[in-house]
Amino acid sequence: MAKDKFTPSVAYLGPEASFTHVAATQLFEEAGLVPHPTIPDCIEAVSAGHVAYAIVPLENALEGSVPLTIDYLFHGSELFINAEISTPIEQHLMVNILHKNGSGKVESVHSHPHALAQCHKYLQYHYRRVPLIQTTSTAAAAKYVAEHPEQRIAAIGNRLAAEKYDLHIAEESIHDFRFNHTRFVVLSLRKGQLELDTHSGQPKTTLMVKLPEDDRSGVLHQILSVFAWRKLNLSKIESRPLKTGLGNYFFIIDVMESEEHPMMKGAMEELAALHCSVRSFGTYFTYA
């Protein structure tokens, strides 16, 4: 729970009972949470100063990065990451309580695109010819199913959503792999760590690195060497389109060290000497 003397306002991907809502309640007071219908809405709310923080999904263990979050975070925003929380994800198939005895006759399945992908094998085996309808969140899918009892439809989401919207869980744990976690990040306009009671103890710094414009051979190897010889551990490196043309990329790099560490400062100086463009999203801690 946050140590702030006041209850901060926090935008999260809603409606209530989404996985993002679950992660937000682990970090903040329930009274300060403000649901938003999309990830861009959450990011824009904190960018405009309407809320103190936004919490959004960044990466799933099964499906990888959430492109919408990265696009809005890394293209044009001036936000910083203040904390990260890793949350276990369990996906359940749920139907309106009125159809609990005929849940096998589902005419469509609704959920967030990542949730549908996480249950791909199950859906292929059980609902191969049933339309899959994408929604902005798993909770939005559950809410829609609850509000349309006349339709024989199902949602994929968490147990809290089933309880919140009075849905029947027709089948539990339908995700394809048991280890299913999502990383959520807390964003704000200020650089710094969110002060919480407990954390991993291991700082992490996220960098955005653009390669030199001369595109000389071996430059990526040089960049990795900047961290390697300093024994700075990289927990992630990922390329993303710069959106300036085919073949143009930037790199997202997670370094398991504080940006204030002397070795990190040296690394940043060497990257600048290599004519790389580097932006730090700050140093933060991970919570579970």
ABEGO torsion letter per residue (X at the ends): XBABABBBBBBBBOBBGBAAAAAAAAABBAAABBBBABAAAAAAAAAAGABABBBBBABBAAAEBBAAAAAAAABGBABBBABBBBBBBBBBBBBBAAAAAAAAABABBBBBAAAAAAAAAAAAAAAAABBBBBBABAAAAAAAAAABAABBBBBBBBAAAAAAAGBBBABBGABABABBBBBBBBBBABBEBBBBABBAGBBBBBBBBBBBAAGBBGAAAAAAAAAAAAGBBBABBBBBBAGAEBGBBBBBBBBBBBAABAAAAAAAAAAAAAGBBBBBAEBBBBBX
